[in-house]
Amino acid sequence: MLGQVENQILKWIPPLVGPAAIASLIMIFFVVPTDAALGVSQRIFYYHVSAAVTSLLAFAGSGIASAVFLKTNAEEWDHAAHAAVAAGLTFATMALVTGSVWARTAWGTWWTWDARLTTFLILWAVFAAYELLRTLSRGNEMGRRYAAVLAIVGTLNIPLVQFATRLWRTIHPQVIRNPEGGISDPAMQAAFLLSLATFWLLLAWMWALRVRLLRLDARAELLVEESYQSFKGGAST
């Protein structure tokens, strides 16, 4: 089933990514108005928030796929979870970097232990640990299952990231759903939605590519193991 999804994504999504990215760049740098308070630096918002939201989507997908893997022990779901984590870490790292650049302009510091930033950093660390565990336990069945549990635990942290600005006192701006303003300009809203759509297309593409690579890698390992066993059996006779 997942193989069909992967094939359809790799067939239809790549031709859309380039035009969507170009249209997004044009909207962000040539159409949307410049923020009166933050100036040009506010344009980082369109990448920062899109990357953060996309990473949360990827991490949530990894948690779901990991739960299915633990229940069914189907390798394709393990590949789906692993690929989602890899893509999610890419976007989460982008969110952290762009957030630091934006914070330097807005707050005068590269980092502050704000509730939203801290919970997001913890989320990043959990899934970075997942990737490290997968690397160190390559080919180990228990390692895959422990990593799946770790992905599920990490997914449970997503609501904390999402509602951090409501649960704790924070200086992180509430831009999307801010009743006092936020991105109220229609051009800003259109640019954000286009940027978010572009990132989601890119996420789907990256996920499908990684799933295919993981499947091919697993197949290659199996062929090597079969060749070794065949050679070993022939040598013993």
Sequence and secondary structure as in RCSB ss.txt:
>XXXX:A:sequence
MLGQVENQILKWIPPLVGPAAIASLIMIFFVVPTDAALGVSQRIFYYHVSAAVTSLLAFAGSGIASAVFLKTNAE
EWDHAAHAAVAAGLTFATMALVTGSVWARTAWGTWWTWDARLTTFLILWAVFAAYELLRTLSRGNEMGRRYAAVL
AIVGTLNIPLVQFATRLWRTIHPQVIRNPEGGISDPAMQAAFLLSLATFWLLLAWMWALRVRLLRLDARAELLVE
ESYQSFKGGAST
>XXXX:A:secstr
 HHHHHHHHHHHSHHHHHHHHHHHHHIIIIIS  BTTTBGGGGGHHHHHHHHHHHHHHHHHHHHHHHHHHHH  H
HHHHHHHHHHHHHHHHHHHHHHHHHHHHHHHTSSS    HHHHHHHHHHHHHHHHHHHHHHTTT HHHHHHHHHH
HHHHHHTHHHHHTHHHHS   S   TT TT SS SHHHHHHHHHHHHHHHHHHHHHHHHHHHHHHHHHHHHHHHH
HHHHHHHHHHH 
